[in-house]
Amino acid sequence: MSVPAAPPGQPKKAATAAWIGSALEYYDFFIYGSAAALIFPKVFFDESDPATATLLSLGTFGVAYAARPIGALFLGHFGDRLGRKKIMVFTLILMGLSTFLIGCLPTRDQVGTLAPVLLVLCRVLQGISAAGEQASANSMTLEHAPSERRGFFTSFTLSGTQGGQLLATLVFIPIAALPEEQLLSWGWRVPFWLSIAVAVVGYVIRRTLEETPAFTQQQTASEGVAKLPLAVLLRDHWVDVLRVIAGALIASVSTIFTVWALAYGTSDAVGLSRSAMLWVGALANLVALAAIPLWASLSDRIGRRPVYLIGAAGSAVLMFAYLWSISTGTYALILPLGILTFGVVYSAANGVWPSFYGEMFSTKVRLSGMAIGTQIGFAVAGFAVTFAAEIAGPDGDNWSAVALFTACLCVPPVIAVLTARETHKIPTERLGEHAARTDADRERVAA
């Protein structure tokens, strides 16, 4: 049975809601990354050992990624049972609240070791929220989009993520320029307090969005929605879940670029200013805003696999060039290579994976499959920053080892895409049929 077309204007409205909601949500998520690299080692950890303080601070950045698979299990289940819209609204509110609370936390000087404990707790809540955000937004846009333009419409979720990262960076540039005393006493709190506005605006936008035609049809079908989406997912789509997990490791490029490279560039080993390095990220994200939908539109024409491969393999190579440029301390090299690496080439994989992963699954388990698969992979990517800090050595300047480590993490995504089916021409109602049919055939043969 074919899926009815979305009402006029709904695909654009869904893409807009996904873009704005993801931008606002990932503004919250990424201001934490900037603060973990620049502020938190001095505010929440023991300043007498700067290297250990930085390592612990970057470790709290990874904690949210560890919480994301747990959040994916619950939010994926309810998203496939109750609908995409409910999860999109819930995750936004949870992210806004947890981020605001970070801005209110007492420091180590005020309450001792309780301060980092509370920080980790809030970070866990951020991770749970993020676990359902992209999967629900991706499912919403994919199921509203015309079949021949799913790549373009779903890419707005990721361009929204880049928009949020850009916004977070732009907010932190004037904050980082404050005198040290003001920065460490109250300045760092301001970006976190702004998350209340984030939650309110995002709620207003998302609550008016209609549920997708595909999910509505699934609800009214004779078999209805799956009572246990996870059981169906692991029975019929377990190979694709593994592919998504492997593919999601590509996010290591983002975390290394956003957090570790920022900490490295502003360290004593290189000595660049905080503002200079933040501007590299800001301009790279600005370019990504344009590049992501262009790469996604190309994937609607030539397929998801070739475009994704350009992003994964290209990022592995260019990370060596970018980190080398930082080691030289030459801003004229750092800026263009940062834009090329993150803004252009990485955007190829980043813009395509929302449709590529979502098209592997049927409507019954799409949100669960994307949430669980991506969040397990993202958990590894989140802790890549902590591993990079260890690999970089006691002086934190072994950039080549970090580049090699990042390139190795790009290998599983390449393998995943080479073994995956091409899905860009498959009608929306037939997505995920191959996996289910294969398992059903095996059961008949066994009987």
DAGI-V228014 format. One record per residue. N is the residue number from 0. RES is the residue in three letters. D_LAST is the distance of its C-alpha to the last C-alpha in whole Angstrom. Layout:
BEGIN
n=N res=RES d_last=D_LAST
n=N res=RES d_last=D_LAST
END
This chain:
BEGIN
n=0 res=MET d_last=28
n=1 res=SER d_last=31
n=2 res=VAL d_last=33
n=3 res=PRO d_last=36
n=4 res=ALA d_last=39
n=5 res=ALA d_last=41
n=6 res=PRO d_last=44
n=7 res=PRO d_last=47
n=8 res=GLY d_last=48
n=9 res=GLN d_last=45
n=10 res=PRO d_last=44
n=11 res=LYS d_last=47
n=12 res=LYS d_last=48
n=13 res=ALA d_last=44
n=14 res=ALA d_last=45
n=15 res=THR d_last=49
n=16 res=ALA d_last=47
n=17 res=ALA d_last=45
n=18 res=TRP d_last=48
n=19 res=ILE d_last=50
n=20 res=GLY d_last=48
n=21 res=SER d_last=47
n=22 res=ALA d_last=50
n=23 res=LEU d_last=52
n=24 res=GLU d_last=49
n=25 res=TYR d_last=49
n=26 res=TYR d_last=53
n=27 res=ASP d_last=52
n=28 res=PHE d_last=50
n=29 res=PHE d_last=52
n=30 res=ILE d_last=55
n=31 res=TYR d_last=54
n=32 res=GLY d_last=53
n=33 res=SER d_last=57
n=34 res=ALA d_last=58
n=35 res=ALA d_last=56
n=36 res=ALA d_last=58
n=37 res=LEU d_last=61
n=38 res=ILE d_last=62
n=39 res=PHE d_last=60
n=40 res=PRO d_last=61
n=41 res=LYS d_last=64
n=42 res=VAL d_last=64
n=43 res=PHE d_last=61
n=44 res=PHE d_last=61
n=45 res=ASP d_last=64
n=46 res=GLU d_last=66
n=47 res=SER d_last=68
n=48 res=ASP d_last=65
n=49 res=PRO d_last=64
n=50 res=ALA d_last=61
n=51 res=THR d_last=59
n=52 res=ALA d_last=60
n=53 res=THR d_last=58
n=54 res=LEU d_last=55
n=55 res=LEU d_last=55
n=56 res=SER d_last=55
n=57 res=LEU d_last=53
n=58 res=GLY d_last=50
n=59 res=THR d_last=51
n=60 res=PHE d_last=50
n=61 res=GLY d_last=46
n=62 res=VAL d_last=46
n=63 res=ALA d_last=45
n=64 res=TYR d_last=42
n=65 res=ALA d_last=41
n=66 res=ALA d_last=41
n=67 res=ARG d_last=39
n=68 res=PRO d_last=35
n=69 res=ILE d_last=36
n=70 res=GLY d_last=37
n=71 res=ALA d_last=34
n=72 res=LEU d_last=32
n=73 res=PHE d_last=34
n=74 res=LEU d_last=35
n=75 res=GLY d_last=32
n=76 res=HIS d_last=30
n=77 res=PHE d_last=33
n=78 res=GLY d_last=34
n=79 res=ASP d_last=30
n=80 res=ARG d_last=31
n=81 res=LEU d_last=34
n=82 res=GLY d_last=35
n=83 res=ARG d_last=37
n=84 res=LYS d_last=40
n=85 res=LYS d_last=41
n=86 res=ILE d_last=39
n=87 res=MET d_last=42
n=88 res=VAL d_last=45
n=89 res=PHE d_last=44
n=90 res=THR d_last=44
n=91 res=LEU d_last=47
n=92 res=ILE d_last=49
n=93 res=LEU d_last=47
n=94 res=MET d_last=49
n=95 res=GLY d_last=52
n=96 res=LEU d_last=53
n=97 res=SER d_last=52
n=98 res=THR d_last=54
n=99 res=PHE d_last=57
n=100 res=LEU d_last=57
n=101 res=ILE d_last=57
n=102 res=GLY d_last=60
n=103 res=CYS d_last=61
n=104 res=LEU d_last=60
n=105 res=PRO d_last=63
n=106 res=THR d_last=64
n=107 res=ARG d_last=64
n=108 res=ASP d_last=68
n=109 res=GLN d_last=67
n=110 res=VAL d_last=65
n=111 res=GLY d_last=64
n=112 res=THR d_last=60
n=113 res=LEU d_last=59
n=114 res=ALA d_last=59
n=115 res=PRO d_last=57
n=116 res=VAL d_last=54
n=117 res=LEU d_last=55
n=118 res=LEU d_last=54
n=119 res=VAL d_last=51
n=120 res=LEU d_last=50
n=121 res=CYS d_last=51
n=122 res=ARG d_last=49
n=123 res=VAL d_last=46
n=124 res=LEU d_last=46
n=125 res=GLN d_last=47
n=126 res=GLY d_last=44
n=127 res=ILE d_last=41
n=128 res=SER d_last=43
n=129 res=ALA d_last=42
n=130 res=ALA d_last=39
n=131 res=GLY d_last=38
n=132 res=GLU d_last=41
n=133 res=GLN d_last=40
n=134 res=ALA d_last=36
n=135 res=SER d_last=37
n=136 res=ALA d_last=40
n=137 res=ASN d_last=38
n=138 res=SER d_last=35
n=139 res=MET d_last=38
n=140 res=THR d_last=40
n=141 res=LEU d_last=37
n=142 res=GLU d_last=35
n=143 res=HIS d_last=39
n=144 res=ALA d_last=40
n=145 res=PRO d_last=39
n=146 res=SER d_last=36
n=147 res=GLU d_last=39
n=148 res=ARG d_last=41
n=149 res=ARG d_last=38
n=150 res=GLY d_last=40
n=151 res=PHE d_last=43
n=152 res=PHE d_last=43
n=153 res=THR d_last=40
n=154 res=SER d_last=43
n=155 res=PHE d_last=45
n=156 res=THR d_last=44
n=157 res=LEU d_last=44
n=158 res=SER d_last=48
n=159 res=GLY d_last=49
n=160 res=THR d_last=48
n=161 res=GLN d_last=50
n=162 res=GLY d_last=53
n=163 res=GLY d_last=52
n=164 res=GLN d_last=53
n=165 res=LEU d_last=56
n=166 res=LEU d_last=57
n=167 res=ALA d_last=57
n=168 res=THR d_last=59
n=169 res=LEU d_last=61
n=170 res=VAL d_last=62
n=171 res=PHE d_last=62
n=172 res=ILE d_last=65
n=173 res=PRO d_last=68
n=174 res=ILE d_last=66
n=175 res=ALA d_last=66
n=176 res=ALA d_last=70
n=177 res=LEU d_last=71
n=178 res=PRO d_last=74
n=179 res=GLU d_last=72
n=180 res=GLU d_last=73
n=181 res=GLN d_last=72
n=182 res=LEU d_last=69
n=183 res=LEU d_last=68
n=184 res=SER d_last=69
n=185 res=TRP d_last=68
n=186 res=GLY d_last=67
n=187 res=TRP d_last=64
n=188 res=ARG d_last=63
n=189 res=VAL d_last=64
n=190 res=PRO d_last=61
n=191 res=PHE d_last=58
n=192 res=TRP d_last=60
n=193 res=LEU d_last=60
n=194 res=SER d_last=56
n=195 res=ILE d_last=57
n=196 res=ALA d_last=58
n=197 res=VAL d_last=55
n=198 res=ALA d_last=53
n=199 res=VAL d_last=55
n=200 res=VAL d_last=55
n=201 res=GLY d_last=51
n=202 res=TYR d_last=51
n=203 res=VAL d_last=53
n=204 res=ILE d_last=51
n=205 res=ARG d_last=47
n=206 res=ARG d_last=48
n=207 res=THR d_last=49
n=208 res=LEU d_last=46
n=209 res=GLU d_last=43
n=210 res=GLU d_last=39
n=211 res=THR d_last=37
n=212 res=PRO d_last=36
n=213 res=ALA d_last=33
n=214 res=PHE d_last=32
n=215 res=THR d_last=34
n=216 res=GLN d_last=32
n=217 res=GLN d_last=29
n=218 res=GLN d_last=31
n=219 res=THR d_last=31
n=220 res=ALA d_last=28
n=221 res=SER d_last=26
n=222 res=GLU d_last=23
n=223 res=GLY d_last=26
n=224 res=VAL d_last=27
n=225 res=ALA d_last=24
n=226 res=LYS d_last=25
n=227 res=LEU d_last=24
n=228 res=PRO d_last=25
n=229 res=LEU d_last=24
n=230 res=ALA d_last=21
n=231 res=VAL d_last=20
n=232 res=LEU d_last=22
n=233 res=LEU d_last=20
n=234 res=ARG d_last=17
n=235 res=ASP d_last=17
n=236 res=HIS d_last=21
n=237 res=TRP d_last=21
n=238 res=VAL d_last=22
n=239 res=ASP d_last=25
n=240 res=VAL d_last=26
n=241 res=LEU d_last=27
n=242 res=ARG d_last=29
n=243 res=VAL d_last=31
n=244 res=ILE d_last=32
n=245 res=ALA d_last=33
n=246 res=GLY d_last=35
n=247 res=ALA d_last=36
n=248 res=LEU d_last=38
n=249 res=ILE d_last=41
n=250 res=ALA d_last=42
n=251 res=SER d_last=44
n=252 res=VAL d_last=46
n=253 res=SER d_last=48
n=254 res=THR d_last=48
n=255 res=ILE d_last=50
n=256 res=PHE d_last=52
n=257 res=THR d_last=53
n=258 res=VAL d_last=53
n=259 res=TRP d_last=54
n=260 res=ALA d_last=56
n=261 res=LEU d_last=58
n=262 res=ALA d_last=59
n=263 res=TYR d_last=60
n=264 res=GLY d_last=62
n=265 res=THR d_last=64
n=266 res=SER d_last=64
n=267 res=ASP d_last=67
n=268 res=ALA d_last=66
n=269 res=VAL d_last=66
n=270 res=GLY d_last=68
n=271 res=LEU d_last=67
n=272 res=SER d_last=68
n=273 res=ARG d_last=65
n=274 res=SER d_last=66
n=275 res=ALA d_last=66
n=276 res=MET d_last=62
n=277 res=LEU d_last=61
n=278 res=TRP d_last=63
n=279 res=VAL d_last=60
n=280 res=GLY d_last=57
n=281 res=ALA d_last=59
n=282 res=LEU d_last=59
n=283 res=ALA d_last=56
n=284 res=ASN d_last=54
n=285 res=LEU d_last=57
n=286 res=VAL d_last=55
n=287 res=ALA d_last=52
n=288 res=LEU d_last=52
n=289 res=ALA d_last=53
n=290 res=ALA d_last=51
n=291 res=ILE d_last=47
n=292 res=PRO d_last=47
n=293 res=LEU d_last=49
n=294 res=TRP d_last=46
n=295 res=ALA d_last=43
n=296 res=SER d_last=45
n=297 res=LEU d_last=44
n=298 res=SER d_last=41
n=299 res=ASP d_last=40
n=300 res=ARG d_last=42
n=301 res=ILE d_last=41
n=302 res=GLY d_last=37
n=303 res=ARG d_last=37
n=304 res=ARG d_last=36
n=305 res=PRO d_last=39
n=306 res=VAL d_last=41
n=307 res=TYR d_last=40
n=308 res=LEU d_last=40
n=309 res=ILE d_last=44
n=310 res=GLY d_last=44
n=311 res=ALA d_last=42
n=312 res=ALA d_last=44
n=313 res=GLY d_last=47
n=314 res=SER d_last=47
n=315 res=ALA d_last=47
n=316 res=VAL d_last=50
n=317 res=LEU d_last=52
n=318 res=MET d_last=52
n=319 res=PHE d_last=54
n=320 res=ALA d_last=56
n=321 res=TYR d_last=56
n=322 res=LEU d_last=57
n=323 res=TRP d_last=59
n=324 res=SER d_last=61
n=325 res=ILE d_last=61
n=326 res=SER d_last=63
n=327 res=THR d_last=66
n=328 res=GLY d_last=67
n=329 res=THR d_last=67
n=330 res=TYR d_last=67
n=331 res=ALA d_last=67
n=332 res=LEU d_last=64
n=333 res=ILE d_last=62
n=334 res=LEU d_last=62
n=335 res=PRO d_last=61
n=336 res=LEU d_last=58
n=337 res=GLY d_last=57
n=338 res=ILE d_last=57
n=339 res=LEU d_last=55
n=340 res=THR d_last=52
n=341 res=PHE d_last=51
n=342 res=GLY d_last=53
n=343 res=VAL d_last=52
n=344 res=VAL d_last=49
n=345 res=TYR d_last=47
n=346 res=SER d_last=47
n=347 res=ALA d_last=45
n=348 res=ALA d_last=42
n=349 res=ASN d_last=43
n=350 res=GLY d_last=43
n=351 res=VAL d_last=40
n=352 res=TRP d_last=37
n=353 res=PRO d_last=37
n=354 res=SER d_last=36
n=355 res=PHE d_last=34
n=356 res=TYR d_last=32
n=357 res=GLY d_last=32
n=358 res=GLU d_last=30
n=359 res=MET d_last=27
n=360 res=PHE d_last=26
n=361 res=SER d_last=25
n=362 res=THR d_last=28
n=363 res=LYS d_last=25
n=364 res=VAL d_last=26
n=365 res=ARG d_last=29
n=366 res=LEU d_last=31
n=367 res=SER d_last=29
n=368 res=GLY d_last=28
n=369 res=MET d_last=31
n=370 res=ALA d_last=33
n=371 res=ILE d_last=31
n=372 res=GLY d_last=31
n=373 res=THR d_last=34
n=374 res=GLN d_last=36
n=375 res=ILE d_last=34
n=376 res=GLY d_last=36
n=377 res=PHE d_last=39
n=378 res=ALA d_last=39
n=379 res=VAL d_last=40
n=380 res=ALA d_last=42
n=381 res=GLY d_last=44
n=382 res=PHE d_last=45
n=383 res=ALA d_last=46
n=384 res=VAL d_last=49
n=385 res=THR d_last=50
n=386 res=PHE d_last=48
n=387 res=ALA d_last=51
n=388 res=ALA d_last=54
n=389 res=GLU d_last=53
n=390 res=ILE d_last=52
n=391 res=ALA d_last=56
n=392 res=GLY d_last=58
n=393 res=PRO d_last=60
n=394 res=ASP d_last=62
n=395 res=GLY d_last=60
n=396 res=ASP d_last=61
n=397 res=ASN d_last=58
n=398 res=TRP d_last=57
n=399 res=SER d_last=55
n=400 res=ALA d_last=53
n=401 res=VAL d_last=52
n=402 res=ALA d_last=51
n=403 res=LEU d_last=49
n=404 res=PHE d_last=47
n=405 res=THR d_last=46
n=406 res=ALA d_last=46
n=407 res=CYS d_last=43
n=408 res=LEU d_last=41
n=409 res=CYS d_last=41
n=410 res=VAL d_last=39
n=411 res=PRO d_last=36
n=412 res=PRO d_last=36
n=413 res=VAL d_last=37
n=414 res=ILE d_last=34
n=415 res=ALA d_last=32
n=416 res=VAL d_last=33
n=417 res=LEU d_last=33
n=418 res=THR d_last=29
n=419 res=ALA d_last=28
n=420 res=ARG d_last=28
n=421 res=GLU d_last=31
n=422 res=THR d_last=31
n=423 res=HIS d_last=34
n=424 res=LYS d_last=34
n=425 res=ILE d_last=30
n=426 res=PRO d_last=31
n=427 res=THR d_last=31
n=428 res=GLU d_last=29
n=429 res=ARG d_last=26
n=430 res=LEU d_last=27
n=431 res=GLY d_last=24
n=432 res=GLU d_last=21
n=433 res=HIS d_last=20
n=434 res=ALA d_last=19
n=435 res=ALA d_last=17
n=436 res=ARG d_last=15
n=437 res=THR d_last=14
n=438 res=ASP d_last=12
n=439 res=ALA d_last=11
n=440 res=ASP d_last=10
n=441 res=ARG d_last=9
n=442 res=GLU d_last=6
n=443 res=ARG d_last=5
n=444 res=VAL d_last=5
n=445 res=ALA d_last=4
n=446 res=ALA d_last=0
END
